[in-house]
Amino acid sequence: MTSGNVSLREQTAINLRDMTADDLGAASGLSKALGWPHRLEDWEFMLRLGHGLVATLDNGEVIGTILWWSFGARYATVGLIIVSSSWQGHGIGTTMLTTVRRLLPGYTICLNATPAGQPLYEKLGFVPTGIVEQHQGNGVSSPIIALDAGQRMRPIVQYDLQDLVTFDNAATGMDRSALVEELVQNAKGVVIDTENGILGYSFCRRFGWGWLIGPVAAKTEEQAKALISHWIGTHGGEFIRIDTPTSANLSVWLDEMGLIRVDVVNTMSTDPVLIAENAPQYFALTSQALG
């Protein structure tokens, strides 16, 4: 998608253009200024999967960012909406988000909003739909959670890809095939398998200050706990983060595992995301930006 240059209000010295790999160093600097943990490699991962815009001054300085990811023909997520503190209050965030909405006609758009950003998103038609809890820490407990007879946990392999795409689609309501393929190729993953197919999956990858568990989807809460506990045991004593919807009902258990709740954000969307009845449940996000 190409946006061209977009003037912002009467600030003719500020323009929007497509984000490129050459912008990621500056983008990473903006996120670090906010205290966000994203490494340059995390920015590369997210831009590779989607699209971005940057707000720049005439001298080329990057002062704002926004990324988005199209999942099928109906849904998209937006994230990493940042405006340099020196340039806040000039309508840059509003213009970036309204530009992205024009580039996604007919899409239901979802995002996870910090308290600072939520008033802007509400003005632009986003409605709160849930809460995501950020848990992190050095996992101190990793109980072995027994699976039912006929179920086994095993590593994800390439031939699982189509089954994983189908399972993820059911859990999220979105066609995230490109994201799932990227995770299969470049993250660690496990599934709960049976002779009749998979009952759950989880991925774990390097992110920020350590490891990130997610996405995680499963048929039951106990299966999700088994999938998450696997990674806590694998990386015991290392820094781990997981972002989980409050509807997953995992917060108290994660605290007991040593992954303490440190923050919450509001999930918002322009329209409801439709999930089929009796679908698998989504227990942990890929990231707050990606959903």
Salt bridges, closest charged atoms under 4 A:
ASP23 OD1 - ARG17 NH2 2.72
ASP42 OD1 - ARG39 NH2 2.90
GLU133 OE2 - ARG261 NH1 2.95
ASP160 OD1 - ARG154 NH2 2.74
ASP168 OD1 - ARG176 NH2 2.79
GLU182 OE2 - ARG48 NH2 2.63
ASP193 OD2 - ARG152 NH2 3.61
ASP193 OD2 - ARG154 NE 2.89
GLU221 OE2 - LYS225 NZ 3.26
GLU222 OE2 - LYS225 NZ 3.73
GLU238 OE2 - HIS235 ND1 3.19
ASP243 OD2 - ARG241 NE 3.01
ASP255 OD1 - HIS135 ND1 3.45
